[in-house]
Amino acid sequence: MKTILITGISRGIGCALAHKFLDEGYFVIGTSQNGTIDYTHQNLNIFKLEITSTDSIETCVTNISSLIQNRNSKIDILINNIGTLEDDNETKVIVEKLRTTLEVNLIGTINFTEHTIPHLSNNAHIVNISSQAGSLQDIEVFEHSHAPLRYPAYKISKAALNMYTRTLALRLRHENTNITVSSVHPGWVRTDMGGADAPLTPEEAAAYIYELGISRPETGQFWFKGEKYPW
Ligand SMILES: NC(=O)c1ccc[n+]([C@@H]2O[C@H](COP(=O)([O-])OP(=O)(O)OC[C@H]3O[C@@H](n4cnc5c(N)ncnc54)[C@H](OP(=O)(O)O)[C@@H]3O)[C@@H](O)[C@H]2O)c1
């Protein structure tokens, strides 16, 4: 049975991903901020994680490490799903919101990934849930771009996360691992973050993130619905 670690499975896209991978026969390890979720499954384990805290990351990864050692396994897929949108209605960068956003979407995600890499299988796939909002190209096409002036801190965080995908992919290749690293745009999805007007359900987004996660695509790329997305 393959093992997947998904951050932030309490709600939204992370919750739909956990259900999808459970349905497909995976052993799922998930996280939530308070260490609980409102569903159970025999192949599901949940751990507490506050991604802005190194102490919390270390405790969480130590617990995950014990679990997978007991199962004599490694992590086959890591999905970095946790994210926050602090400046949805801002057009100017509000420095405190930028700081909070970067702590979660970028620094926390990198910190968690770096602690987790030793527990990945040599053929693992790291999937960073990014966003079209982080695309440098898309933002220039103002008339076509979604919310062109809004949430600059969120956009900055996802553009930087995409650079982490690129640099980590290159590094892991040079370290002679077979670990693949991807960024993915999930689409505009009806969640607490995406809001009620979003066209996609979390289950629809989870379906093609699942296809990406189980595949072996070219490393260090940005994907949307199975196609490369412009950086
Ligand atoms: N929805 C969209 O349209 C859309 C579009 C593009 C990209 N995305 C990306 O997709 C991912 C999932 O988004 P979503 O729409 O499912 O969001 P959501 O419904 O708001 O869920 C956010 C998740 O992140 C967790 N989280 C937030 N801050 C955290 C922290 N400090 N420490 C630990 N966990 C934290 C939450 O955990 P708790 O419940 O435990 O607080 C929750 O599981 C994010 O990376 C987001 O940027 C979403």
The ligand as an SDF file (V2000), in Angstrom:
LIG
                    3D

 48 52  0  0  0  0  0  0  0  0999 V2000
   -9.6270   27.6100   -3.4980 N   0  0  0  0  0  0  0  0  0  0  0  0
   -9.0460   28.1040   -4.5900 C   0  0  0  0  0  0  0  0  0  0  0  0
   -9.7190   28.6240   -5.5040 O   0  0  0  0  0  0  0  0  0  0  0  0
   -7.5540   28.0190   -4.7610 C   0  0  0  0  0  0  0  0  0  0  0  0
   -7.0060   28.5070   -5.9520 C   0  0  0  0  0  0  0  0  0  0  0  0
   -5.6330   28.4150   -6.1560 C   0  0  0  0  0  0  0  0  0  0  0  0
   -4.8430   27.8320   -5.1830 C   0  0  0  0  0  0  0  0  0  0  0  0
   -5.3860   27.3760   -4.0170 N   0  0  0  0  0  0  0  0  0  0  0  0
   -4.4860   26.7580   -3.0310 C   0  0  0  0  0  0  0  0  0  0  0  0
   -4.9710   25.4790   -2.6730 O   0  0  0  0  0  0  0  0  0  0  0  0
   -4.5950   25.1450   -1.3280 C   0  0  0  0  0  0  0  0  0  0  0  0
   -5.8240   24.7400   -0.5350 C   0  0  0  0  0  0  0  0  0  0  0  0
   -6.7240   25.8420   -0.5400 O   0  0  0  0  0  0  0  0  0  0  0  0
   -8.2470   25.7190   -0.0630 P   0  0  0  0  0  0  0  0  0  0  0  0
   -9.0260   26.5300   -0.9880 O   0  0  0  0  0  0  0  0  0  0  0  0
   -8.6210   24.2990    0.2080 O   0  0  0  0  0  0  0  0  0  0  0  0
   -8.1320   26.5250    1.3380 O   0  0  0  0  0  0  0  0  0  0  0  0
   -8.9970   26.4650    2.6850 P   0  0  0  0  0  0  0  0  0  0  0  0
  -10.3010   25.8050    2.4650 O   0  0  0  0  0  0  0  0  0  0  0  0
   -8.9540   27.8480    3.2330 O   0  0  0  0  0  0  0  0  0  0  0  0
   -8.1020   25.4910    3.6060 O   0  0  0  0  0  0  0  0  0  0  0  0
   -6.8510   25.9150    4.0440 C   0  0  0  0  0  0  0  0  0  0  0  0
   -6.1300   24.7500    4.7120 C   0  0  0  0  0  0  0  0  0  0  0  0
   -4.8480   25.2320    5.1650 O   0  0  0  0  0  0  0  0  0  0  0  0
   -4.7010   24.9430    6.5460 C   0  0  0  0  0  0  0  0  0  0  0  0
   -3.9250   26.0150    7.1920 N   0  0  0  0  0  0  0  0  0  0  0  0
   -4.0460   27.3720    7.0110 C   0  0  0  0  0  0  0  0  0  0  0  0
   -3.1600   28.0290    7.7720 N   0  0  0  0  0  0  0  0  0  0  0  0
   -2.4500   27.0800    8.4510 C   0  0  0  0  0  0  0  0  0  0  0  0
   -1.3860   27.1250    9.3880 C   0  0  0  0  0  0  0  0  0  0  0  0
   -0.8750   28.2870    9.8350 N   0  0  0  0  0  0  0  0  0  0  0  0
   -0.8810   25.9310    9.8610 N   0  0  0  0  0  0  0  0  0  0  0  0
   -1.4100   24.7600    9.4590 C   0  0  0  0  0  0  0  0  0  0  0  0
   -2.4380   24.6450    8.5780 N   0  0  0  0  0  0  0  0  0  0  0  0
   -2.9430   25.7980    8.0880 C   0  0  0  0  0  0  0  0  0  0  0  0
   -6.1140   24.8370    7.1030 C   0  0  0  0  0  0  0  0  0  0  0  0
   -6.0680   24.0090    8.2390 O   0  0  0  0  0  0  0  0  0  0  0  0
   -7.1130   24.1510    9.4760 P   0  0  0  0  0  0  0  0  0  0  0  0
   -8.5030   23.8670    8.9440 O   0  0  0  0  0  0  0  0  0  0  0  0
   -6.6530   23.1130   10.4300 O   0  0  0  0  0  0  0  0  0  0  0  0
   -7.0120   25.5630    9.9660 O   0  0  0  0  0  0  0  0  0  0  0  0
   -6.8580   24.2030    5.9250 C   0  0  0  0  0  0  0  0  0  0  0  0
   -6.7060   22.7880    5.9490 O   0  0  0  0  0  0  0  0  0  0  0  0
   -3.8910   26.4120   -0.7910 C   0  0  0  0  0  0  0  0  0  0  0  0
   -2.4940   26.2610   -0.9130 O   0  0  0  0  0  0  0  0  0  0  0  0
   -4.3870   27.5110   -1.7190 C   0  0  0  0  0  0  0  0  0  0  0  0
   -3.4880   28.6060   -1.7810 O   0  0  0  0  0  0  0  0  0  0  0  0
   -6.7180   27.4490   -3.7840 C   0  0  0  0  0  0  0  0  0  0  0  0
  1  2  1  0
  2  3  2  0
  2  4  1  0
  4  5  1  0
  4 48  2  0
  5  6  2  0
  6  7  1  0
  7  8  2  0
  8  9  1  0
  8 48  1  0
  9 10  1  0
  9 46  1  0
 10 11  1  0
 11 12  1  0
 11 44  1  0
 12 13  1  0
 13 14  1  0
 14 15  2  0
 14 16  1  0
 14 17  1  0
 17 18  1  0
 18 19  2  0
 18 20  1  0
 18 21  1  0
 21 22  1  0
 22 23  1  0
 23 24  1  0
 23 42  1  0
 24 25  1  0
 25 26  1  0
 25 36  1  0
 26 27  1  0
 26 35  1  0
 27 28  2  0
 28 29  1  0
 29 30  1  0
 29 35  2  0
 30 31  1  0
 30 32  2  0
 32 33  1  0
 33 34  2  0
 34 35  1  0
 36 37  1  0
 36 42  1  0
 37 38  1  0
 38 39  2  0
 38 40  1  0
 38 41  1  0
 42 43  1  0
 44 45  1  0
 44 46  1  0
 46 47  1  0
M  CHG  2   8   1  16  -1
M  END
$$$$
